[in-house]
């Protein structure tokens, strides 16, 4: 995350900024969030679908919107969605 933050100020093209978004979203942050929700000892969190789906919904939204701005990033968005949401990349 520190590398991503440091590089953000130097980016001036939309495609590079959106590629950074993909890189950040593919980082361990989402994996940690998913693991915390899965490992929680709270019946409320385990049973409430909103908590379980929040991360995947976030990624799905990003993966759907980025190609509207930069179609060349569609493959990277499909790969991100497959990695985080467990959906097929093809």
N, CA, C and O atoms as CSV, one atom per row, in Angstrom:
chain,resi,resn,atom,element,x,y,z
A,1,UNK,N,N,0.830,-1.195,0.000
A,1,UNK,CA,C,0.000,0.000,0.000
A,1,UNK,C,C,0.868,1.251,0.000
A,1,UNK,O,O,0.516,2.243,-0.638
A,2,UNK,N,N,1.991,1.220,0.702
A,2,UNK,CA,C,2.868,2.382,0.719
A,2,UNK,C,C,3.402,2.684,-0.674
A,2,UNK,O,O,3.497,3.849,-1.060
A,3,UNK,N,N,3.753,1.642,-1.438
A,3,UNK,CA,C,4.222,1.837,-2.814
A,3,UNK,C,C,3.129,2.446,-3.682
A,3,UNK,O,O,3.386,3.345,-4.483
A,4,UNK,N,N,1.922,1.952,-3.517
A,4,UNK,CA,C,0.800,2.476,-4.303
A,4,UNK,C,C,0.544,3.936,-3.961
A,4,UNK,O,O,0.331,4.760,-4.850
A,5,UNK,N,N,0.565,4.249,-2.691
A,5,UNK,CA,C,0.347,5.628,-2.258
A,5,UNK,C,C,1.439,6.546,-2.791
A,5,UNK,O,O,1.156,7.655,-3.243
A,6,UNK,N,N,2.672,6.093,-2.740
A,6,UNK,CA,C,3.792,6.901,-3.209
A,6,UNK,C,C,3.722,7.150,-4.709
A,6,UNK,O,O,4.092,8.228,-5.173
A,7,UNK,N,N,3.259,6.183,-5.461
A,7,UNK,CA,C,3.214,6.331,-6.918
A,7,UNK,C,C,1.994,7.108,-7.398
A,7,UNK,O,O,1.988,7.599,-8.527
A,8,UNK,N,N,0.983,7.228,-6.584
A,8,UNK,CA,C,-0.271,7.859,-7.014
A,8,UNK,C,C,-0.083,9.300,-7.485
A,8,UNK,O,O,-0.688,9.708,-8.476
A,9,UNK,N,N,0.729,10.056,-6.802
A,9,UNK,CA,C,0.915,11.457,-7.157
A,9,UNK,C,C,1.613,11.671,-8.490
A,9,UNK,O,O,1.485,12.737,-9.092
A,10,UNK,N,N,2.347,10.676,-8.954
A,10,UNK,CA,C,3.094,10.805,-10.204
A,10,UNK,C,C,2.280,10.383,-11.426
A,10,UNK,O,O,2.745,10.540,-12.555
A,11,UNK,N,N,1.106,9.865,-11.223
A,11,UNK,CA,C,0.298,9.383,-12.342
A,11,UNK,C,C,-0.502,10.532,-12.942
A,11,UNK,O,O,-1.121,11.316,-12.224
A,12,UNK,N,N,-0.479,10.620,-14.272
A,12,UNK,CA,C,-1.225,11.695,-14.904
A,12,UNK,C,C,-2.160,11.220,-16.018
A,12,UNK,O,O,-2.933,12.011,-16.558
A,13,UNK,N,N,-2.091,9.949,-16.359
A,13,UNK,CA,C,-3.002,9.414,-17.373
A,13,UNK,C,C,-4.080,8.577,-16.687
A,13,UNK,O,O,-3.799,7.839,-15.743
A,14,UNK,N,N,-5.303,8.699,-17.169
A,14,UNK,CA,C,-6.425,7.971,-16.586
A,14,UNK,C,C,-6.162,6.470,-16.561
A,14,UNK,O,O,-6.449,5.812,-15.562
A,15,UNK,N,N,-5.627,5.928,-17.633
A,15,UNK,CA,C,-5.387,4.485,-17.683
A,15,UNK,C,C,-4.428,4.048,-16.573
A,15,UNK,O,O,-4.603,2.981,-15.985
A,16,UNK,N,N,-3.419,4.870,-16.289
A,16,UNK,CA,C,-2.471,4.522,-15.219
A,16,UNK,C,C,-3.122,4.606,-13.846
A,16,UNK,O,O,-2.852,3.780,-12.974
A,17,UNK,N,N,-3.974,5.599,-13.654
A,17,UNK,CA,C,-4.685,5.749,-12.382
A,17,UNK,C,C,-5.634,4.577,-12.162
A,17,UNK,O,O,-5.701,4.026,-11.064
A,18,UNK,N,N,-6.361,4.199,-13.197
A,18,UNK,CA,C,-7.299,3.076,-13.075
A,18,UNK,C,C,-6.549,1.761,-12.888
A,18,UNK,O,O,-7.021,0.874,-12.177
A,19,UNK,N,N,-5.398,1.633,-13.514
A,19,UNK,CA,C,-4.582,0.427,-13.303
A,19,UNK,C,C,-4.112,0.357,-11.848
A,19,UNK,O,O,-4.018,-0.731,-11.279
A,20,UNK,N,N,-3.818,1.507,-11.246
A,20,UNK,CA,C,-3.449,1.544,-9.833
A,20,UNK,C,C,-4.626,1.110,-8.960
A,20,UNK,O,O,-4.438,0.402,-7.970
A,21,UNK,N,N,-5.827,1.528,-9.320
A,21,UNK,CA,C,-7.019,1.096,-8.590
A,21,UNK,C,C,-7.118,-0.431,-8.622
A,21,UNK,O,O,-7.374,-1.059,-7.595
A,22,UNK,N,N,-6.919,-1.018,-9.783
A,22,UNK,CA,C,-6.969,-2.478,-9.913
A,22,UNK,C,C,-5.896,-3.116,-9.034
A,22,UNK,O,O,-6.154,-4.103,-8.347
A,23,UNK,N,N,-4.701,-2.552,-9.061
A,23,UNK,CA,C,-3.604,-3.095,-8.253
A,23,UNK,C,C,-3.922,-3.036,-6.762
A,23,UNK,O,O,-3.658,-3.986,-6.026
A,24,UNK,N,N,-4.485,-1.927,-6.327
A,24,UNK,CA,C,-4.841,-1.789,-4.910
A,24,UNK,C,C,-5.939,-2.778,-4.541
A,24,UNK,O,O,-5.863,-3.436,-3.503
A,25,UNK,N,N,-6.945,-2.883,-5.375
A,25,UNK,CA,C,-8.064,-3.776,-5.073
A,25,UNK,C,C,-7.650,-5.242,-5.115
A,25,UNK,O,O,-8.275,-6.078,-4.462
A,26,UNK,N,N,-6.615,-5.562,-5.867
A,26,UNK,CA,C,-6.125,-6.948,-5.928
A,26,UNK,C,C,-5.170,-7.246,-4.784
A,26,UNK,O,O,-4.718,-8.379,-4.626
A,27,UNK,N,N,-4.865,-6.238,-3.994
A,27,UNK,CA,C,-3.909,-6.407,-2.902
A,27,UNK,C,C,-4.502,-7.272,-1.798
A,27,UNK,O,O,-5.651,-7.709,-1.852
A,28,UNK,N,N,-3.679,-7.490,-0.818
A,28,UNK,CA,C,-4.084,-8.342,0.297
A,28,UNK,C,C,-5.202,-7.747,1.140
A,28,UNK,O,O,-5.794,-8.463,1.947
A,29,UNK,N,N,-5.509,-6.479,0.985
A,29,UNK,CA,C,-6.563,-5.853,1.786
A,29,UNK,C,C,-7.883,-6.611,1.655
A,29,UNK,O,O,-8.528,-6.910,2.660
A,30,UNK,N,N,-8.281,-6.919,0.441
A,30,UNK,CA,C,-9.551,-7.606,0.239
A,30,UNK,C,C,-9.506,-9.041,0.740
A,30,UNK,O,O,-10.506,-9.557,1.238
A,31,UNK,N,N,-8.361,-9.683,0.613
A,31,UNK,CA,C,-8.232,-11.039,1.132
A,31,UNK,C,C,-8.339,-11.035,2.657
A,31,UNK,O,O,-8.963,-11.920,3.242
A,32,UNK,N,N,-7.734,-10.044,3.290
A,32,UNK,CA,C,-7.808,-9.938,4.753
A,32,UNK,C,C,-9.248,-9.679,5.183
A,32,UNK,O,O,-9.737,-10.308,6.121
A,33,UNK,N,N,-9.930,-8.756,4.502
A,33,UNK,CA,C,-11.330,-8.459,4.830
A,33,UNK,C,C,-12.183,-9.723,4.738
A,33,UNK,O,O,-12.970,-10.022,5.636
A,34,UNK,N,N,-12.015,-10.453,3.648
A,34,UNK,CA,C,-12.790,-11.681,3.448
A,34,UNK,C,C,-12.490,-12.703,4.548
A,34,UNK,O,O,-13.402,-13.367,5.041
A,35,UNK,N,N,-11.227,-12.831,4.930
A,35,UNK,CA,C,-10.832,-13.772,5.972
A,35,UNK,C,C,-11.391,-13.380,7.329
A,35,UNK,O,O,-11.831,-14.236,8.096
A,36,UNK,N,N,-11.375,-12.084,7.626
A,36,UNK,CA,C,-11.899,-11.612,8.911
A,36,UNK,C,C,-13.387,-11.908,9.011
A,36,UNK,O,O,-13.860,-12.390,10.040
A,37,UNK,N,N,-14.122,-11.623,7.948
A,37,UNK,CA,C,-15.560,-11.888,7.967
A,37,UNK,C,C,-15.812,-13.390,8.114
A,37,UNK,O,O,-16.692,-13.804,8.869
A,38,UNK,N,N,-15.036,-14.206,7.388
A,38,UNK,CA,C,-15.226,-15.657,7.454
A,38,UNK,C,C,-14.859,-16.215,8.832
A,38,UNK,O,O,-15.479,-17.173,9.292
A,39,UNK,N,N,-13.867,-15.632,9.488
A,39,UNK,CA,C,-13.375,-16.170,10.756
A,39,UNK,C,C,-14.055,-15.569,11.980
A,39,UNK,O,O,-13.790,-15.998,13.103
A,40,UNK,N,N,-14.904,-14.611,11.788
A,40,UNK,CA,C,-15.504,-13.944,12.943
A,40,UNK,C,C,-16.324,-14.916,13.766
A,40,UNK,O,O,-16.902,-15.871,13.246
A,41,UNK,N,N,-16.361,-14.656,15.040
A,41,UNK,CA,C,-17.109,-15.508,15.952
A,41,UNK,C,C,-18.503,-14.940,16.214
A,41,UNK,O,O,-19.207,-15.389,17.118
A,42,UNK,N,N,-18.884,-13.968,15.430
A,42,UNK,CA,C,-20.178,-13.326,15.624
A,42,UNK,C,C,-21.232,-13.939,14.707
A,42,UNK,O,O,-21.083,-13.923,13.485
A,43,UNK,N,N,-22.286,-14.471,15.292
A,43,UNK,CA,C,-23.387,-14.999,14.484
A,43,UNK,C,C,-23.971,-13.912,13.604
A,43,UNK,O,O,-24.360,-14.161,12.463
A,44,UNK,N,N,-24.028,-12.704,14.143
A,44,UNK,CA,C,-24.571,-11.571,13.389
A,44,UNK,C,C,-23.795,-11.358,12.089
A,44,UNK,O,O,-24.397,-11.237,11.022
A,45,UNK,N,N,-22.476,-11.311,12.171
A,45,UNK,CA,C,-21.656,-11.072,10.983
A,45,UNK,C,C,-21.701,-12.273,10.048
A,45,UNK,O,O,-21.830,-12.102,8.835
A,46,UNK,N,N,-21.598,-13.481,10.586
A,46,UNK,CA,C,-21.612,-14.679,9.741
A,46,UNK,C,C,-22.928,-14.846,9.007
A,46,UNK,O,O,-22.945,-15.293,7.860
A,47,UNK,N,N,-24.018,-14.498,9.644
A,47,UNK,CA,C,-25.334,-14.743,9.056
A,47,UNK,C,C,-25.846,-13.586,8.193
A,47,UNK,O,O,-26.719,-13.786,7.349
A,48,UNK,N,N,-25.330,-12.431,8.389
A,48,UNK,CA,C,-25.821,-11.275,7.656
A,48,UNK,C,C,-25.141,-11.206,6.289
A,48,UNK,O,O,-23.954,-10.894,6.195
A,49,UNK,N,N,-25.875,-11.488,5.269
A,49,UNK,CA,C,-25.333,-11.562,3.916
A,49,UNK,C,C,-24.665,-10.260,3.480
A,49,UNK,O,O,-23.710,-10.293,2.704
A,50,UNK,N,N,-25.135,-9.144,3.952
A,50,UNK,CA,C,-24.544,-7.865,3.556
A,50,UNK,C,C,-23.060,-7.808,3.897
A,50,UNK,O,O,-22.265,-7.312,3.099
A,51,UNK,N,N,-22.679,-8.304,5.060
A,51,UNK,CA,C,-21.266,-8.320,5.432
A,51,UNK,C,C,-20.484,-9.274,4.544
A,51,UNK,O,O,-19.373,-8.964,4.114
A,52,UNK,N,N,-21.060,-10.420,4.275
A,52,UNK,CA,C,-20.366,-11.427,3.481
A,52,UNK,C,C,-20.176,-10.984,2.037
A,52,UNK,O,O,-19.188,-11.352,1.402
A,53,UNK,N,N,-21.101,-10.205,1.518
A,53,UNK,CA,C,-21.056,-9.821,0.112
A,53,UNK,C,C,-20.475,-8.430,-0.146
A,53,UNK,O,O,-20.249,-8.068,-1.300
A,54,UNK,N,N,-20.234,-7.662,0.883
A,54,UNK,CA,C,-19.789,-6.273,0.701
A,54,UNK,C,C,-18.511,-6.177,-0.138
A,54,UNK,O,O,-18.444,-5.377,-1.071
A,55,UNK,N,N,-17.530,-6.962,0.178
A,55,UNK,CA,C,-16.270,-6.916,-0.564
A,55,UNK,C,C,-16.432,-7.328,-2.008
A,55,UNK,O,O,-15.895,-6.685,-2.910
A,56,UNK,N,N,-17.171,-8.399,-2.227
A,56,UNK,CA,C,-17.377,-8.866,-3.598
A,56,UNK,C,C,-18.199,-7.870,-4.409
A,56,UNK,O,O,-17.922,-7.658,-5.589
A,57,UNK,N,N,-19.184,-7.272,-3.802
A,57,UNK,CA,C,-19.982,-6.260,-4.500
A,57,UNK,C,C,-19.126,-5.054,-4.875
A,57,UNK,O,O,-19.267,-4.493,-5.961
A,58,UNK,N,N,-18.250,-4.669,-3.976
A,58,UNK,CA,C,-17.336,-3.556,-4.225
A,58,UNK,C,C,-16.464,-3.845,-5.444
A,58,UNK,O,O,-16.347,-3.010,-6.341
A,59,UNK,N,N,-15.858,-5.021,-5.473
A,59,UNK,CA,C,-14.995,-5.415,-6.589
A,59,UNK,C,C,-15.790,-5.532,-7.880
A,59,UNK,O,O,-15.331,-5.086,-8.932
A,60,UNK,N,N,-16.972,-6.123,-7.812
A,60,UNK,CA,C,-17.802,-6.267,-9.012
A,60,UNK,C,C,-18.137,-4.896,-9.602
A,60,UNK,O,O,-18.129,-4.725,-10.821
A,61,UNK,N,N,-18.427,-3.936,-8.753
A,61,UNK,CA,C,-18.734,-2.589,-9.235
A,61,UNK,C,C,-17.536,-1.947,-9.910
A,61,UNK,O,O,-17.658,-1.358,-10.984
A,62,UNK,N,N,-16.383,-2.065,-9.277
A,62,UNK,CA,C,-15.162,-1.510,-9.869
A,62,UNK,C,C,-14.868,-2.187,-11.212
A,62,UNK,O,O,-14.566,-1.520,-12.201
A,63,UNK,N,N,-14.959,-3.508,-11.230
A,63,UNK,CA,C,-14.658,-4.254,-12.450
A,63,UNK,C,C,-15.641,-3.940,-13.573
A,63,UNK,O,O,-15.293,-4.052,-14.749
A,64,UNK,N,N,-16.845,-3.554,-13.229
A,64,UNK,CA,C,-17.832,-3.192,-14.257
A,64,UNK,C,C,-17.635,-1.764,-14.763
A,64,UNK,O,O,-17.901,-1.485,-15.932
A,65,UNK,N,N,-17.176,-0.866,-13.909
A,65,UNK,CA,C,-17.078,0.545,-14.281
A,65,UNK,C,C,-15.779,0.915,-14.990
A,65,UNK,O,O,-15.798,1.719,-15.922
A,66,UNK,N,N,-14.673,0.357,-14.573
A,66,UNK,CA,C,-13.384,0.749,-15.158
A,66,UNK,C,C,-13.354,0.569,-16.673
A,66,UNK,O,O,-12.889,1.476,-17.364
A,67,UNK,N,N,-13.824,-0.553,-17.232
A,67,UNK,CA,C,-13.773,-0.702,-18.689
A,67,UNK,C,C,-14.633,0.322,-19.449
A,67,UNK,O,O,-14.422,0.540,-20.642
A,68,UNK,N,N,-15.584,0.939,-18.775
A,68,UNK,CA,C,-16.367,1.993,-19.423
A,68,UNK,C,C,-15.507,3.218,-19.710
A,68,UNK,O,O,-15.738,3.941,-20.680
A,69,UNK,N,N,-14.510,3.443,-18.850
A,69,UNK,CA,C,-13.598,4.567,-19.032
A,69,UNK,C,C,-12.394,4.189,-19.883
A,69,UNK,O,O,-11.924,4.974,-20.706
A,70,UNK,N,N,-11.904,2.971,-19.668
A,70,UNK,CA,C,-10.716,2.474,-20.364
A,70,UNK,C,C,-10.942,1.027,-20.787
A,70,UNK,O,O,-10.604,0.107,-20.041
A,71,UNK,N,N,-11.509,0.813,-21.976
A,71,UNK,CA,C,-11.809,-0.551,-22.440
A,71,UNK,C,C,-10.598,-1.483,-22.447
A,71,UNK,O,O,-10.751,-2.697,-22.314
A,72,UNK,N,N,-9.400,-0.925,-22.602
A,72,UNK,CA,C,-8.208,-1.778,-22.641
A,72,UNK,C,C,-7.925,-2.467,-21.307
A,72,UNK,O,O,-7.097,-3.375,-21.245
A,73,UNK,N,N,-8.600,-2.047,-20.249
A,73,UNK,CA,C,-8.405,-2.660,-18.933
A,73,UNK,C,C,-9.438,-3.755,-18.629
A,73,UNK,O,O,-9.478,-4.276,-17.514
A,74,UNK,N,N,-10.259,-4.097,-19.604
A,74,UNK,CA,C,-11.322,-5.091,-19.393
A,74,UNK,C,C,-10.767,-6.439,-18.936
A,74,UNK,O,O,-11.325,-7.059,-18.031
A,75,UNK,N,N,-9.680,-6.897,-19.549
A,75,UNK,CA,C,-9.108,-8.196,-19.153
A,75,UNK,C,C,-8.590,-8.165,-17.724
A,75,UNK,O,O,-8.763,-9.130,-16.980
A,76,UNK,N,N,-7.950,-7.055,-17.333
A,76,UNK,CA,C,-7.448,-6.930,-15.970
A,76,UNK,C,C,-8.605,-6.897,-14.971
A,76,UNK,O,O,-8.494,-7.426,-13.865
A,77,UNK,N,N,-9.706,-6.279,-15.366
A,77,UNK,CA,C,-10.886,-6.232,-14.487
A,77,UNK,C,C,-11.518,-7.609,-14.343
A,77,UNK,O,O,-11.954,-7.982,-13.254
A,78,UNK,N,N,-11.570,-8.364,-15.435
A,78,UNK,CA,C,-12.099,-9.736,-15.349
A,78,UNK,C,C,-11.231,-10.595,-14.426
A,78,UNK,O,O,-11.742,-11.388,-13.635
A,79,UNK,N,N,-9.928,-10.424,-14.538
A,79,UNK,CA,C,-9.011,-11.192,-13.685
A,79,UNK,C,C,-9.180,-10.794,-12.218
A,79,UNK,O,O,-9.154,-11.655,-11.338
A,80,UNK,N,N,-9.351,-9.513,-11.951
A,80,UNK,CA,C,-9.579,-9.041,-10.580
A,80,UNK,C,C,-10.856,-9.652,-10.022
A,80,UNK,O,O,-10.875,-10.154,-8.898
A,81,UNK,N,N,-11.905,-9.607,-10.804
A,81,UNK,CA,C,-13.187,-10.152,-10.349
A,81,UNK,C,C,-13.083,-11.658,-10.096
A,81,UNK,O,O,-13.644,-12.175,-9.130
A,82,UNK,N,N,-12.363,-12.349,-10.972
A,82,UNK,CA,C,-12.177,-13.795,-10.799
A,82,UNK,C,C,-11.395,-14.090,-9.527
A,82,UNK,O,O,-11.723,-15.020,-8.789
A,83,UNK,N,N,-10.360,-13.298,-9.274
A,83,UNK,CA,C,-9.513,-13.524,-8.096
A,83,UNK,C,C,-10.273,-13.259,-6.800
A,83,UNK,O,O,-10.197,-14.054,-5.864
A,84,UNK,N,N,-10.995,-12.164,-6.740
A,84,UNK,CA,C,-11.648,-11.768,-5.496
A,84,UNK,C,C,-13.010,-12.423,-5.330
A,84,UNK,O,O,-13.368,-12.843,-4.229
A,85,UNK,N,N,-13.762,-12.511,-6.402
A,85,UNK,CA,C,-15.133,-13.020,-6.309
A,85,UNK,C,C,-15.226,-14.506,-6.641
A,85,UNK,O,O,-16.280,-15.116,-6.458
A,86,UNK,N,N,-14.139,-15.092,-7.126
A,86,UNK,CA,C,-14.158,-16.505,-7.451
A,86,UNK,C,C,-14.915,-16.821,-8.724
A,86,UNK,O,O,-15.343,-17.956,-8.933
A,87,UNK,N,N,-15.082,-15.820,-9.574
A,87,UNK,CA,C,-15.799,-16.031,-10.824
A,87,UNK,C,C,-14.798,-16.345,-11.914
A,87,UNK,O,O,-13.640,-15.935,-11.839
A,88,UNK,N,N,-15.241,-17.074,-12.926
A,88,UNK,CA,C,-14.375,-17.401,-14.052
A,88,UNK,C,C,-13.923,-16.157,-14.779
A,88,UNK,O,O,-14.700,-15.220,-14.963
A,89,UNK,N,N,-12.670,-16.142,-15.195
A,89,UNK,CA,C,-12.116,-14.980,-15.881
A,89,UNK,C,C,-12.517,-14.956,-17.343
A,89,UNK,O,O,-12.276,-13.955,-18.018
A,90,UNK,N,N,-13.102,-15.985,-17.845
A,90,UNK,CA,C,-13.434,-16.016,-19.271
A,90,UNK,C,C,-14.849,-15.946,-19.448
A,90,UNK,O,O,-15.331,-15.958,-20.581
